Amino acid sequence: MSALSFRPLGPDDFAPAREVADEWMGREVGLVMHRLFFDQLGSSGVWAEFDGDFCGFLLGLVSQREPDLAYIHFHVVDSSRRRQGIGAGLYREFGDRALERGCTRVRALAPLWNTQSIAFHEGLGFHGSEQPDFVGLGQDRVVFERLLPIEAAAR
């Protein structure tokens, strides 16, 4: 029987994640995937393995300004393993950990052009609104939010 498992990120996970991130995303991720998330915020992030093989990760944190808010910064799934529930599993695992830390809601972003990401978030029960210039001039985003927990069948 195949098994999907999760664990917190650690500093040693940066190199293998960095090695595959651009390929799995289909574009350069640049500093969006900063080492800081692995070294200093790793326990907030999630590492995924399928039958012991690395298949995805999520970078996230609990807001300092709004302690009831968990924020998903970035997630990546092996392109050969998409549509198998790994991305949703990463979100649920992160959400469950955030709930244990006192969070009641979770937020994530998607660029307007990324229709797959928008559909993914909507499929998990997120509600979004377009925010012009959200991450800089001409960098519009859909800002998604939902209450925790993220159920297995949010659709």
Long-range contacts (C-beta under 8 A, 24 or more apart in sequence): 2-50, 2-51, 3-50, 3-51, 4-48, 4-49, 4-50, 4-55, 4-85, 4-86, 4-89, 5-48, 5-49, 5-50, 6-46, 6-47, 6-48, 6-49, 6-89, 6-90, 6-93, 7-46, 7-47, 7-49, 8-42, 8-43, 8-44, 8-45, 8-46, 8-47, 8-97, 9-37, 9-38, 9-41, 9-42, 9-43, 9-44, 9-45, 9-46, 9-47, 9-57, 9-59, 10-38, 10-42, 10-47, 11-38, 11-39, 11-42, 13-38, 13-42, 13-47, 13-57, 14-38, 14-39, 16-54, 17-57, 17-76, 20-54, 20-76, 20-78, 21-76, 23-79, 24-56, 24-76, 24-77, 24-78, 24-79, 25-76, 26-79, 29-74, 29-76, 32-73, 32-74, 33-59, 33-74, 37-61, 37-73, 37-74, 44-94, 44-97, 44-98, 45-94, 46-90, 46-93, 46-94, 46-97, 48-77, 48-86, 48-89, 48-90, 48-93, 50-81, 50-84, 50-86, 54-78, 55-81, 55-86, 56-81, 56-86, 56-87, 56-90, 57-90, 58-90, 58-91, 58-93, 58-94, 60-94, 60-98, 62-98, 62-101, 62-102, 62-103, 67-102, 67-103, 68-102, 68-103, 68-104, 68-105, 69-103, 69-105, 69-106, 69-107, 70-94, 70-95, 70-98, 70-101, 70-103, 70-105, 70-106, 70-107, 70-148, 71-106, 71-107, 71-108, 72-106, 72-107, 72-108, 87-120, 88-120, 88-123, 88-124, 88-150, 88-152, 91-124, 91-150, 92-149, 92-150, 92-151, 92-152, 95-148, 95-149, 95-150, 96-148, 96-149, 96-150, 98-148, 99-148, 99-149, 103-148, 104-147, 104-148, 105-145, 105-146, 105-147, 105-148, 106-145, 106-146, 106-147, 106-148, 106-150, 107-143, 107-144, 107-145, 108-144, 108-145, 109-134, 109-135, 109-141, 109-142, 109-143, 109-144, 110-141, 110-142, 110-144, 111-139, 111-140, 111-141, 111-142, 112-140, 112-141, 112-142, 118-142, 123-154, 123-155, 124-150, 124-154, 124-155, 125-150, 125-151, 125-154, 125-155
